[in-house]
Amino acid sequence: MRSRLTRELKWFAAAFIVPMLLLIGTELMISRSKLPRWRRVVTLEDTCAYGSCFILPAFLWIVVLGLRNLRNEWQRYKEERRTTHR
């Protein structure tokens, strides 16, 4: 149970947290704002327009989760088919 939770957290970090942090960091470096950088980081004001830093990684997470589920179901189907046809 613990290893499964650890594996899921790794996938979540790879498909959601890391892209979100990359988008926020890129946005902070590229965009111009009159607010001090610390305030932009804390409040995400003038950063991540319309929540794109959260919406895009969430969409990526859903796609990755769906692809993993499809792969798992396909492997189960192949295993079931192999054992049935023996």
Sequence and secondary structure as in RCSB ss.txt:
>XXXX:A:sequence
MRSRLTRELKWFAAAFIVPMLLLIGTELMISRSKLPRWRRVVTLEDTCAYGSCFILPAFLWIVVLGLRNLRNEWQ
RYKEERRTTHR
>XXXX:A:secstr
 HHHHHHHHHHHIIIIIHHHHHHHHHHHHH   SS HHHHHHH TTSSGGGHHHHHHHHHHHHHHHHHHHHHHHH
HHHHHHHHHT 
